[in-house]
Amino acid sequence: MGAIIWPLLIYWFAMFISCYMIVEFGQDFFYDEVTPRAGLKVGLGSFLLAALLTWLRPSFDTMFTSDLPWTVLQAIVWFAVFTLIFQFHPTHAAGIGIVALLLIPGVATMGVESIMTPTRTLASGRSLQRAPAVRRSLAPSSAPPANPAAAAKK
């Protein structure tokens, strides 16, 4: 159950933040005003996108190769969400939705995988071999001769 809930929450968080920024700035740029109750619309639309991403788990390495049909399905869903829920005009929804599809899901999946993948445990420092402690002076045991020529005569 946690393998579904945590990724859904992480995806929803990433989708909500990115879609809210897109809707807020995009509608203000294109239409000089934001639609009423934009936060609720973004909450619903981002939840639908997060549910789709939780089911598909897209990644940059497979989105355009082995998972191309699923990427096309995602593009249709993203276009529908940006048109019907976020209320962009269809041409704007196609452009913004597809650019967002190409950037956001791969980055969000990297975040989900980095959080959900268990980390390897390293060996504790105490189990490693330690060098024995030095219990003698580190200074040389005898002083060097003061006059090397005198030492050579003896």
Secondary structure, DSSP 8 states (H G I E B T S, - for coil): -HHHHHHHHHHHHHHHHHHHHHHHHHHHHHHSS--TTHHHHHHHHHHHHHHHHHHH---TTTTTTTTHHHHHHHHHHHHHIIIIIS---HHHHHHHHHHHHHHHHHHHHHHHHHHHS-------GGGS-------S-SS-SS---S-HHHHHH-
